[in-house]
Amino acid sequence: MNQWERKLFWCLCRFLDPCREEIAQLLQKGAGTPAVLGHLLYNRMGGVAYHVLVQTGTADCADREFRNTLRDTWLQGLEKNRSFVRCRDLVGEILEDAGVEYALLKGAYLCDVYPAGCRTANDVDVLTEGRWVTPIGQALTKAGFRQGYIRGGKFMPATREKVIRAKMLRGETVPYILKVDLPYMQYLEVDLNFSLDYKNTADPALHAFVSGTRSYGTCRILDSLHFMLHLCAHLYKEATTYPWVQMGRDMSLYKFCDLYLLLYAYTLQDYALLAEKAKEYDLLFPCYYALEATRTLLQIEDPMLLGCLARICPSDLRIMDRVVDPSGGRDFLYSVSDLRRRFFTKDRRTLLKEVEPCEKR
């Protein structure tokens, strides 16, 4: 992608403060290419991009195929979210009836907060403590869910070995899956997490997260502070863990846009509390990484955000470049620190160089 294509990509992703004149100029220069379209769709930003075109009145500046593909993605997002909301509410009802402590994460809330059709979710993520994993699994199984994976559009049951391995090594269970046959959602997948990172270890912060939830329709979600901290921890886990780099899912832009959306309404008091709790929960690294990466990728120059970053900045900024391979016991550093350049690298594994393991991430 050339500089005009990249600039248009970023402009179409900044849905909270888009620049009409710049988008129109870039489209008139022919920057709305298949490459830009592909990156928007790959990063699950197609619905957002169409929303921006409509919001800025620049849709007619785009080529028909570019505009119509984004429009169809947005329409699909509207329909898919209707299916997802039904599934989310079903999961909430099952867990409420089971009397367990839990919180639904990420898309369960964010799909409602974004402009309509702009944020979709493929599954329902649940956060809980280890003591509730078995009763939640029993409740889902009683409701017809089975543990396994979707392969080629078909359900494949998980072996006992995979069930045990996921629980021991990843701080999560093998997905619970139910066939629902809804538009754009043939199967409902529930991912059950009982750790804030990839480790299956007891975490004092986890209890505070799960015990401090709030009602949201038929379900429960994290309060706003813990919701933000969880997003940071989750983004950090995926961006800095080798298997996600290997899958090319370590820098999916919608994850950074989730933070961009929530940070847009932040006040000085919100940032102060975020910094305080990040330190209390030992989440300074994840919080700094997620906020700094979001600021860099989306070019956010909010003085309040910059002040928060200065407050929580670690002594070793190599955390922005470090990747860990938990199963192989290896650590890597990126040879390219420029996050925007790294973002557009086709295979980011080619930028990694193995180094001595770091004791603490």
N, C-alpha and C positions, 0 to 999 in steps of 0.2 A: 504493500500500500504506500502511495506517495503522501506527501505532507498534507495535501488538501483532503485526501480521503480520511486520513487519521483525524484531522481537525473536525471534519463533519461527523465522524463517529462519536467523538467526545461531545460535540455540541448536541447531538441527538440524545445523548444519555443524561444530560443535565436538565432534567424535566422540571425542576423547581425554579430555575432562573435561566431559561433559554434566551439566546440572543437572536431575534428574528432576522436582523440585517445580515449577520454573519452566516446564518443557515441559508438564507436566500442566495447570497453571493456564492457560497460554496456549491449549492445545487446548480446554479446557472453556469458555473465553471465545469460542470460535469462530474462533480465529486461523488454523486450518488451511484456508485458502481456496484457490480456484483460482489466485489471484495468487501465493501462496507456492509452491504446487505448480509453477507455471510457472517461477518463478525457480530453484527447485531443479533442475528438469530442464534448463533452459537453461544452467545453470552446471555441469552434469554432476555434481550432488551428490545425485541421487535415491537411489542405492544407499547412500550415507553416511547420508542422512536415515532410511532404513528401518532401517539398522543401529542408529542412535541410538534409534529408537522401541523396537526389540526390547531393546536393551541396558538401557534405562531402565525397561522394563515399561510404557510409555505408549502402546503401539500401540492398545489398546482405547479410549483417550481420543479418538482421531482418528476423523473421519467415515470411513465405509467406502470411498468413492471415493478419498479422500485416501490412506488407508492402503494400499489395494489397488494403486493406481497406483505408489506407491513400492515396494511388495513386488515387483510385476512388473518394475520397473526393476532391482531388486536381482537377481532371478532371471535376467534377461537378461544382467546384468553377469557372473554366474557362468559362463553358457554362452559368452558372448563371450570371456571371458578364457581359456577352454579352447582356443578357436580361435586366440586371439592368441599363446598360449604355443607352440603348434605352429608358427606362422609365425615367431615370434622365434627359435626353435631352428633352423629351416630357414635363416634368414639367417645365424645364427651359424656353422652348418656350412659354408655357401658361403664365407664370409669367412675362416674358419680354413683351409679347403682352399686358398684363394688365397694364403695366406701374407702378408697385408697387415696394416698397423697401423691399428687402429680401436677405437672404443668404442661400444656401444649405449647410448642415452640414455633418460632419463625413464621412460616406462611400461614399458620392457623390464625394469626392476628394480622400479619402484614398484608395479606390479600385483601383485607377490608380497608386498610389505611391508604394504600396507593390509590391513584386515580383508577377508575373501573377498567378492568382488562389489562392493566399494566404489570401486575405481579401474579404469577401463578405458582402452584405448588404441586409436586408429584406425589407427595406422601404426607402423612401426619406424624410429626416428631413429638415424642413424649419424653419428658425428663422426670426422673423419680429417684428415690434412694434404693439401695440394694435390697432392703427389707421388704419393699413393695413389688419387686420384680416378679416373684412367683405368683402372688395374688392377681396382679395385672395380667400375667400370662394366662392364668386360669380363667379370668373373666373374658378375655378375648377368645380363647379357645371355646368356651361355652357358647359364645356368640357366633361361632362358625369359622373363626380365623384359623389358619394353619401356618406354621413356620416354614419358610422356604424363600425361593427367588422366582422372578419372572424371567424366563429365557425364551426368546423368540415368540413372545406373546403368549406363552404357556406357563402354568405354574409348575415349578419343580420343588418337591419337598426337600428340606434340608436333612442331611444325615446327622446323627447324634454327635459325631465328631465335630461338625461345623457349628452346631449349637453350642457345644462346650467351648470350642476355640474362640468364638466371638465373645462369649461372656467373660472368658479369662483374659484375653489379650486386647480387646478393643473398648471395653467399658460400655458395651452395648449388646443387644441380643440380635439373633437372626430375625429379619423382619417377619411380622405377623401379617398375613395376606388373606383378603376376602374378595371373592369375585362379586362385583356389584353391577357391571354392565351399564354404566352411565356414560353419557356423551363425553368423549375424550378421557374417560377413566374406566377402563374395563375392570381393573383391579384396584382395591384400596389397600395400601401398604402402610403399616404402622411400625415406625422405628422406635424402639424403646432404649433410651439412654440412661445410664446410671453413673456417669462420670462427666466431668467438665472438659476432659481432654481425652487422648487416646489410651490412657492408662487405666487399668482396672484397680484403682486404689481408693481408699476412703478419703474423702475430702470434706473438711469442716464447712467449707463454703456451700457445699451441695445442700446441706440441711437448711441453711438460711434461705437458699433459693427456693427450695420446694415447700418450705413451711410458710413462706411469705407470698403466697399466690393471691390472685383476685378472680372473682367470677367474671366470665365473659360468655354471655348466652348460656348454652347448655354445658359449657366446659369451664376449665380454669386455666389461666395463663400467668406468667410471671408478672410481678409488678414492674413498672416502667424502668426502674434502675437496674434490677436484676435481668430484665429482658435485654437491655443494652449490653450489660456485662457478658451475658451468655452469647450474644451475637459476636462480640469481640473474641471471646474464647474459642467459639466455633470456627470463625474465620481464620484465626491464628493457627488452630489445629490443622485445618485443611491446607492452608497456604504454605505451611512449613513442615509438612510430613510427606516423605518421599512417595508413598503409593499414590497420593493425590496428584503430585507432579507427574508421575508416570501416566496417570489417566488423563492428564490435561485438564483437570477440574480444580486446580489449586488457585486460579485467579479469575474464576467466572465473575463477570462484572456485577451481576445482580446482587451478589453478596455485599459488595462495597456500596452499592446504591441503597441497600437496606439501611446502612449506617448514615449515608448522606441524607436520606429522608428523615430519620429520627433526629439527627444532629441539627437539622435546619431550624427546629423549634427550641433548641437548647438555650438556657440562660446561664449567667455566671454561676448561679446557685447550683444548677444542674451539673455543670462541669466540676465545681468544687466537690460535690457529693460523689460524683463518679470517680474522681481521683482518690478521694478518701477511702471509698469502698474497694477500689482496685488494689490499693495497698493493703487493706485489712484482709482481703481474700487471697492475697498473693497472686494477683492477676495483672500486675503492672506490665509485664512483658506482653501478654496478649492484648491488653488494652492499648498500649503504646503502638504496637505493630499495626493493629486494625485501624486506629485513628489516623496514624501517619500515612499508611498506605492509601486510605480513602482520601485524605487531604491531597496527596500527591497525584493520584490517578485522576481525580475529578477537579483538581486545581481550586481547592477551597481555601480562601485566604481570610477566613473569619478570625478576628483578633482573639475572641474568646477560645476558639479551638487551639490557636497557636499558644495561648497562655497555658492551657491545660497540658498540651504536649510538652512544654518547657518544664512544667511541674513534675511530670511523671517520666521524663526522659531518662533512660538507663545510661549507665556509664559506658557500656559497650554497645555501640550502635550496629555491631555486626549481627544483632538479632534480626535486622531487616534483610539479611542475606543468608541466614542459616537455615538449612533443611536437615531434618533427622530421619533416619530409616530405622524405626523401632525394632523390626524383626531382624534386621541385619546388623544392628548395633553400630551403624555408621553415621557420621556427620558430614555434611557438605556445606560449602559456601558458594554463592553465586559469583561468577566472574564479572557480571554486569549488575551494578547497583541501581541504575536508572530503571525505576519501576515501569514507566511507560514503554521503554524499549523492551524490557523483559516481558511485558504483557503481550506484545506483538510477535514474540519469538515463537515459531511454530512448535518446536520441541524444547522446552526449557531444561530438560535433562542435559542437553549439550552445553549448558552454561554452568553446570555444577562441577565443582572440584572437591574431592574428598579431603577432609582435614581431621585432625585429632578430635575425638568426641568432647563435647562441652558438658561439664558437670551439671549445669543448670540452664534451662531454657526460659 
